[in-house]
Amino acid sequence: MDLQSSQVSQIPSVFGSNNTNLQEPATAEIQATAAKIQAWLIPYIAEVLEMEADKVNVTMPFESYGLDSSEAIGLTGDLEEWLGAEIDPNLLYNYPTIEALANHLASEVQV
């Protein structure tokens, strides 16, 4: 068995079969929501930091971009308004990248 086949066989099945083309609906929804949140965050960060959106790396810590505390609070407030949900301002410290924050929020809210 080659490496790829062994990796595929380890993916959990949704319906108890070994059909690897299916995802759990909740997982697919969470991934779609995370993608929407990232799509909102990237241009937001780019605008605040006066940089091109394609230069924003979703795996780079907010701190690396020089995002200060007032910008972080502004981001949190605008994100709350967009999501329609209360967000703890400390989440940017607990989930310090766009990717991590989006994945966490996606599991908590619906967009």
C-alpha positions in Angstrom: 0.0 0.0 0.0 1.5 3.4 -1.0 1.6 6.3 1.4 -1.3 8.2 -0.1 -3.5 5.1 0.1 -2.6 4.5 3.7 -3.4 8.2 4.5 -6.8 8.0 2.8 -7.7 4.8 4.6 -7.1 6.6 7.9 -9.7 9.3 7.1 -12.8 8.8 9.2 -15.9 7.8 7.3 -19.2 9.6 7.7 -21.5 6.6 7.1 -19.4 3.8 8.4 -18.2 2.9 4.9 -14.8 3.7 3.5 -16.1 6.3 1.1 -13.5 9.1 1.4 -15.3 11.5 -1.0 -17.7 12.5 1.7 -17.3 15.0 4.6 -19.5 15.4 7.6 -21.9 18.2 6.9 -20.9 20.1 10.0 -17.3 20.0 9.1 -18.0 21.2 5.6 -20.1 24.0 7.0 -17.4 25.0 9.5 -14.8 25.1 6.7 -17.1 27.2 4.5 -17.7 29.6 7.4 -14.0 29.8 8.2 -13.3 30.7 4.5 -15.9 33.5 4.7 -14.4 34.8 7.9 -10.9 34.7 6.3 -12.3 36.5 3.2 -13.6 39.3 5.5 -10.4 39.5 7.6 -7.8 39.6 4.9 -9.0 42.9 3.2 -9.8 44.3 6.7 -6.2 43.7 7.9 -4.8 45.0 4.6 -6.8 48.2 4.8 -5.9 48.9 8.5 -2.2 48.2 7.9 -2.2 50.0 4.5 -0.9 47.0 2.5 -2.0 44.9 -0.4 -4.5 42.1 0.5 -2.4 39.6 -1.4 0.5 40.3 0.9 -1.6 39.2 4.0 -0.5 35.8 5.1 -3.3 34.0 7.1 -0.7 32.0 9.1 1.4 35.0 10.2 0.6 36.2 13.8 -1.2 39.5 14.1 1.7 40.7 16.2 4.0 40.3 13.2 2.0 42.8 11.3 2.4 45.3 14.0 -1.3 45.3 14.9 -1.5 47.4 18.0 -4.1 47.0 20.8 -6.4 49.8 19.6 -6.4 48.3 16.1 -7.1 44.9 17.6 -10.1 46.3 19.6 -11.4 48.0 16.4 -11.0 44.7 14.5 -12.9 42.9 17.3 -15.7 45.5 17.3 -16.1 45.4 13.5 -16.0 41.6 13.4 -18.7 41.5 16.1 -20.9 43.8 14.0 -20.3 41.7 10.8 -20.9 38.4 12.5 -23.7 39.6 14.7 -22.1 37.9 17.7 -20.2 39.1 20.8 -16.5 38.4 20.5 -14.0 38.5 23.4 -11.2 40.9 22.5 -8.7 38.5 23.9 -9.5 36.0 21.1 -6.9 37.8 19.0 -4.3 36.8 21.5 -5.7 33.3 22.0 -6.0 32.7 18.3 -3.1 34.9 17.0 -3.4 34.3 13.2 -6.2 35.0 10.7 -6.4 31.2 10.0 -6.6 30.3 13.7 -9.2 33.0 14.5 -11.3 32.2 11.5 -11.3 28.5 12.3 -12.2 29.1 16.0 -15.0 31.6 15.1 -16.4 29.3 12.4 -17.0 26.6 15.1 -18.8 29.2 17.2 -21.0 31.2 14.8 -23.0 31.0 11.6 -22.1 33.5 8.8 
